[in-house]
Amino acid sequence: MDIQVFGRLTEVFGADKITVDPVNDTDSLLKKLRQDYPAIGETGFIIAVDKKQVRENVQLSPGMMIVLMPPFSGG
C-alpha cells in the first residue's frame, strides 16, 4: 500500500512516499504508522483517501490513493 506524504511529514517518514503492508481501514493504518514511525505521534496530520479528507474510520481497498499531509492553516 503506497502512501504519499507532504510537508514536514516527509521529515518524519524520511521520504515523500512510503509503502506499508495492506490494511483494511484507516484505523488499522494509523495503528501501523504509529507502530512503525513513533515520531508521528508528536505530529498533527490529515489523512485523505481518494482526494477526500477523512475524519472517521474508512474501509481501504487496493488502488485507493492515500495521502498524509500537515494540517491546513488559515490566513
VEXTIBA-649532 format. One line per 2 residues: number of its first residue (from 1); their letters; for each residue x, y, z of N, C-alpha, C, CB. Coordinates in steps of 0.2 Angstrom, whole numbers, always signed. Glycine has a CB too. Layout:
N
NUM = A = X/Y/Z/X/Y/Z/X/Y/Z/X/Y/Z ~ ...
This chain:
75
1 = MD = +4/-6/+0/+0/+0/+0/+5/+6/+0/-5/+0/+6 ~ +4/+10/-5/+8/+16/-6/+4/+22/-3/+10/+18/-13
3 = IQ = +8/+26/+1/+5/+32/+4/+10/+38/+2/+5/+31/+12 ~ +7/+43/+0/+10/+49/-2/+10/+54/+4/+7/+53/-8
5 = VF = +16/+57/+5/+17/+61/+11/+19/+68/+9/+23/+58/+16 ~ +16/+73/+12/+18/+80/+11/+20/+84/+17/+12/+83/+8
7 = GR = +23/+90/+15/+25/+95/+20/+30/+92/+25/+19/+97/+24 ~ +30/+94/+31/+35/+92/+36/+35/+85/+38/+34/+97/+42
9 = LT = +29/+82/+36/+29/+74/+37/+34/+70/+34/+22/+72/+35 ~ +37/+73/+28/+42/+70/+25/+48/+69/+29/+44/+74/+18
11 = EV = +49/+74/+34/+55/+73/+39/+54/+67/+43/+56/+80/+42 ~ +48/+66/+45/+46/+61/+50/+47/+54/+47/+39/+61/+53
13 = FG = +45/+54/+40/+45/+47/+37/+51/+46/+33/+39/+47/+32 ~ +55/+52/+32/+61/+51/+28/+60/+51/+20/+65/+46/+30
15 = AD = +54/+52/+18/+53/+52/+11/+46/+55/+9/+53/+44/+9 ~ +45/+56/+3/+38/+59/+1/+33/+53/-1/+39/+64/-4
17 = KI = +36/+47/-1/+31/+41/-2/+34/+36/+2/+31/+40/-10 ~ +29/+32/+5/+31/+26/+9/+26/+20/+7/+30/+28/+17
19 = TV = +29/+15/+8/+25/+9/+7/+24/+5/+13/+28/+4/+2 ~ +18/+3/+15/+16/-1/+21/+12/-8/+19/+12/+3/+26
21 = DP = +12/-13/+23/+8/-19/+21/+1/-17/+21/+9/-24/+27 ~ -3/-20/+17/-10/-18/+16/-14/-19/+23/-13/-22/+11
23 = VN = -18/-14/+24/-23/-15/+30/-30/-14/+27/-21/-9/+35 ~ -35/-15/+32/-42/-15/+30/-45/-8/+30/-46/-20/+34
25 = DT = -42/-4/+35/-46/+3/+36/-41/+8/+39/-52/+2/+41 ~ -43/+14/+39/-39/+19/+41/-37/+19/+49/-42/+26/+40
27 = DS = -41/+16/+53/-39/+15/+60/-33/+10/+60/-45/+12/+64 ~ -33/+5/+56/-28/+0/+56/-22/+3/+53/-30/-6/+52
29 = LL = -23/+7/+48/-17/+11/+45/-14/+15/+50/-19/+15/+39 ~ -17/+19/+54/-15/+24/+59/-11/+20/+65/-20/+28/+63
31 = KK = -14/+14/+67/-10/+10/+71/-3/+7/+69/-15/+4/+73 ~ -3/+5/+63/+3/+3/+59/+8/+9/+59/+1/+0/+52
33 = LR = +6/+14/+57/+10/+20/+56/+13/+22/+63/+7/+26/+53 ~ +9/+22/+68/+12/+24/+74/+17/+19/+77/+6/+25/+79
35 = QD = +15/+13/+75/+20/+7/+77/+27/+8/+74/+17/+0/+76 ~ +26/+9/+67/+32/+9/+63/+36/+16/+63/+31/+7/+56
37 = YP = +32/+21/+65/+35/+28/+65/+33/+31/+71/+33/+32/+58 ~ +36/+30/+77/+34/+33/+83/+33/+40/+83/+38/+30/+89
39 = AI = +38/+44/+80/+38/+51/+80/+32/+54/+77/+44/+53/+76 ~ +28/+50/+73/+22/+53/+70/+17/+55/+76/+18/+48/+65
41 = GE = +17/+51/+82/+13/+53/+87/+13/+60/+90/+14/+48/+93 ~ +19/+63/+88/+20/+70/+90/+18/+75/+85/+27/+71/+92
43 = TG = +16/+73/+79/+15/+77/+73/+7/+77/+71/+19/+75/+67 ~ +4/+82/+71/-3/+83/+68/-3/+82/+61/-6/+89/+70
45 = FI = -8/+78/+58/-8/+77/+51/-15/+75/+49/-3/+71/+49 ~ -17/+76/+43/-23/+74/+40/-22/+68/+35/-26/+80/+36
47 = IA = -27/+64/+35/-27/+58/+30/-32/+60/+25/-29/+51/+34 ~ -30/+59/+19/-35/+59/+13/-35/+53/+10/-33/+65/+9
49 = VD = -41/+50/+8/-42/+44/+4/-46/+46/-2/-46/+39/+8 ~ -43/+45/-8/-46/+47/-14/-48/+54/-15/-52/+42/-16
51 = KK = -43/+58/-13/-44/+65/-13/-49/+68/-8/-45/+68/-20 ~ -51/+64/-3/-56/+67/+2/-53/+66/+9/-63/+63/+1
53 = QV = -53/+71/+12/-51/+71/+19/-56/+67/+23/-51/+78/+22 ~ -53/+62/+27/-57/+58/+32/-56/+59/+39/-55/+50/+30
55 = RE = -61/+59/+43/-61/+60/+50/-63/+54/+54/-65/+66/+52 ~ -66/+49/+50/-69/+43/+54/-65/+37/+50/-76/+43/+53
57 = NV = -66/+32/+53/-63/+26/+50/-66/+24/+43/-64/+20/+55 ~ -62/+23/+38/-64/+22/+31/-61/+15/+29/-62/+28/+27
59 = QL = -65/+11/+26/-63/+5/+23/-58/+7/+17/-68/+0/+20 ~ -52/+3/+17/-47/+4/+12/-47/-2/+7/-40/+5/+15
61 = SP = -46/-1/+1/-46/-7/-4/-40/-5/-9/-52/-8/-8 ~ -37/-10/-12/-32/-9/-17/-33/-4/-22/-30/-16/-20
63 = GM = -28/+0/-23/-29/+5/-28/-31/+12/-26/-33/+3/-33 ~ -33/+12/-19/-35/+19/-17/-29/+23/-16/-39/+18/-10
65 = MI = -30/+30/-17/-25/+35/-16/-25/+37/-9/-25/+41/-21 ~ -20/+36/-5/-19/+38/+2/-14/+43/+3/-18/+32/+7
67 = VL = -16/+49/+6/-11/+55/+7/-11/+57/+14/-13/+61/+2 ~ -5/+58/+17/-4/+61/+23/-2/+68/+22/+1/+57/+28
69 = MP = -5/+73/+26/-2/+80/+25/-3/+84/+31/-6/+83/+19 ~ +1/+89/+32/+0/+93/+38/-6/+96/+39/+6/+98/+39
71 = PF = -9/+98/+44/-15/+102/+45/-14/+109/+41/-17/+103/+52 ~ -20/+111/+38/-20/+117/+35/-21/+123/+40/-27/+117/+30
73 = SG = -17/+128/+38/-18/+134/+42/-21/+140/+38/-11/+136/+45 ~ -26/+143/+42/-29/+148/+39/-25/+155/+38/-36/+150/+42
75 = G = -28/+159/+34/-24/+165/+33/-26/+170/+27/-17/+164/+32
